[in-house]
Amino acid sequence: MPPFLAYDDKGGESSRLLPLVLVHGHPFDRSMWEPQVAAFSSERRVIAPDLRGYGASPVTPGTTPLPLHAEDIGALLDDLGVDAFVLGGLSMGGQIVMECYRRFPDRIRGLVLADTFPDPETPEGRRSRAAMAERLLREGMRGYADEVLEKMVAPYADAEVKSHVHRMMTATDPEGAAAALRGRAERPDYRELLTTVSVPALVVVGSDDTYTPVSDAETMHAALPDSTLQVVEGAAHMPNLERPAEFNAALAGFLARVDGRS
């Protein structure tokens, strides 16, 4: 039976380095990791799935909670024979990474938490996500994409980056996006979990991110027992696309450290 999720699986044919698994955010797809797949697949295996409801993966109507996304990723890695790996995610993807660590910490050798935060949803946030889910089902993705583009990436971002981000958002199935929004509204509190993480972590954030500001990254950095904080100047919510050279440099240094421990 083929894996449930669509995915890229590049490099690593003869590498003994740890595989790198990358989890995209909402409402994007695995193509958001293209600069990282290109940079790191020459030396190690890099796996980037499309989450359930996004990209080329199947859409499940209703509600897709974070634990279901984590189960999907665990099952995919089982199918691919990947037992130990470094796991990274951005925004919602970072929260899914936290859920994966809750569920199978023994398989994870390092965490990359980019432009994300561990707090549970507030009552106001739950109402807002429910309303947005209904709006996306009613109107589609384009109006939302137009509104948030220059918060996802900085207004001064490269035009090609803006186009890529807008294209990912408008290509997302509204039903998949709505299901994920409803599920994210139910997310648990990961703050205590972070204090128990026993592997190295890299916390990355764009200096001009308004969704998950630098203060959120600093709080995670303080909570994690063994973490490095990297603030990427000249980027908003997607520094891996806006400033790939800086993001990749931070990631390369972190991977070298984790590889050394392993």
N, C-alpha and C positions, 0 to 999 in steps of 0.2 A: 504494500500500500504506500503510495507516495506521501511525502510530508504534507501536512495541512497548509502550512504557510508557504508562500512564494519567498524566494531568498536569493541573494548572491553568495557564492562560496568561492573565494579567489585565493590563489597562492598556497603556500605551505606544502608543496609536493614533497620536499625533502627536508623541511625545516623541523628542528626540534624545539623551536620557540613556542611559547604558549599561543594558542589561537586567540584572536580578538573578536568579540561578538558585540555588535553595535545595534542599539535599539532606537528607532526614530521617534520623533514627537508627533503631536497633533497639530494640524491635520495634514501630515506629510506622508512620505513613503521612503523606502530604502535608498532612493537616489539622493537623499540629502547627505548621505555619507560618501558620495563619490570621491571627494578629495582625500578622504582617509583610506578608502579602499585602494585607491591608486597609489598612495604613498606607502602603505604598509604591507600590501600583498606581495611585494617583491621579496620580503624577508620572512613572512609568517602567513598563516591561514587567517583570512578575515571573512567573517560571516555577518551579513546584514539582512535580516528578514523584513518583509512587509508584515506589519501586525494585522491581526484579524480585523477586517473591515476597511483596510487601507491598501493602496497600490493594487497588486495583482492577487492578493489573498482574498479568500471568500468573505462575504459580508454576512454577519449574523444580526438579524433585527433584534430590537428590544434594548437590552442592557448588556454591555461587555465590561465586567469589573476588572480591575487590575490583576487580581489573582488568576483570572482566566487567561489574560495575556501572558502571565508568568508561566502558567502550565503549558501554553502553546510553545513558548520558547524552550522550556525544558524538554518537551517532546521532540521538537525539531533537533535539538542537540543530541538527544538519544538516537534519533534516526541517522544522524550524521556521524555517530561514533565519537562525539566530543565529550570527554569526561571532565577535563579541567581547562579553564579558560579565564581570560580577563573580560569583564563585562562592563560595557559603557552605555549610557543613554542620555538623551537630552530632553528636558522639560518633562512631559508625560512619560517619555522613555526612561528618564532618570527615576521616576517613581516606580515604574515597572522593574527597573534594576533593583531598587530597594526591596520590592516584593519578592523578586527572585532570590535575593540574599536571605530573606526570611524563610524561604521554602527549601533552598538547597545550598546553604552556605559552604558545605564541604567541597563543592565543585568549583567555587569561585576563588581565583588567586589574586584578584585586584579589582577595584571598582573605579569607574570614571563617571562622575556625576556632574553633568553640564547643564547650567541654566535651569535648575530645578529646585525643589524645596520639599521638606519632609512632613509638613504640617497636615493635619486632617482638614477636610472641607468644613467651612463655616455654614451655618444655616443660610446666610445670604448667598454664599457661593453655590450651595445646592440649588437654590431657587434660580440663580442666574444661569447655571449650566442646564437646568431643565428647560428654561425659556429659550436658550440658544439652540438646544436640540430640536425643539419644536420649530424654531425659525428656519433652521437648515433644512428640515423636512419640507417646510412650506415653500421656501424661496430658493433653495439650492445654495451652492457654495460661493457664487461669484460676488455677491454683495458683501458678504462677510470677508472674503479674501481682499477685496478692494479696501475695506475699512481698516484691516489690521496689518496690511503688508508692511507699512513703515513703522510698526512696532515689532513685528517679527524680525525684520532687519532694519538697520538704521536708515533714516532718510537719505544719508549720504552714501549708502552702500552702492557697490558696482551695479550697473544696469543689468548685466547678465545674471548676477546673483538675484536681484529683485525678480527678474523674469522667471528664473528657475523656481523660486519660492512660491510665486503666484501660480505658476503652472501646477505645482504639486497640490496646492490647496484647491484649485478649481477642478482638478482631476479626481479628487477624493469623493467617494460615494456618500451622499448626505446621510443615508441610513447607517452606514458604518461609523461616520463621524458622530452622529447623534447617539448611537449605542455606546460609544466610548465616553462621550460627555456624561451620560447618565451613570456609567460605571465609575468614572473618576469622581463624581459627586459622592460616591459611597466609600471613598478610600479611607483606610485606617491612618492612625498616627504612627509615622515612622521615626519620630524623634528619639525615642528610647532605643529603638533598634540600632540607630547609628552609633550609639555609645558602646555597643557590643561587637562592632565589626572588628574582626581579628586579622584582616588583610590590609595592605596599603590601599589608600584611596587618593584619587586626584579630583579635586573640585575645581571646575572651570566656570567662568562667567564672563559675559561681555560687559565692559565698563558702562555701557549705555543701555543695559537691559532694564526695561521698566516692568516687565512681567515678573521676573525673578531677579531683583536687584542685587547688587554686590553684598548688601547687608545679609541677605539670605544665604549667600555662599559663605560668608564669614561665620555665620552661626553654624552651618554644617561642618565647616572646617574645625571649629572649636569643639564640636561634639564628637567627631571621629577620632579614635585613639591614635591613628597613624595616617595623617593626610597632608597633602600639599595643596595650596591654593594658588590658582593662576587666574589673574584678571587680564582679559584680553582687551587691550585698548582699541578704540575705533570699531567696536562691534556692539550689537544689541543682543537679541535673543538667540541668534544662530551663529556664534563665532566660528564654528567649524566651516561654515560657508563664506562668511564675511571676511574672515582673516585666517584662511586655512594654513598659511605658513606658520603663524604664531601658535595656532591651536595644535598643529602637528608637531611642532618643536616641543611643546609641553607634554604631549602624549608620548613622543619618542623617549624623552627622558624618563617618564614614569614607567613605560614598558621595559626599558633597560633595567630599571631598579627591580621590577617584579620578576623579570627573567633571572636576575642574579640571585634572588631569594629561592627560586624554584630549581 
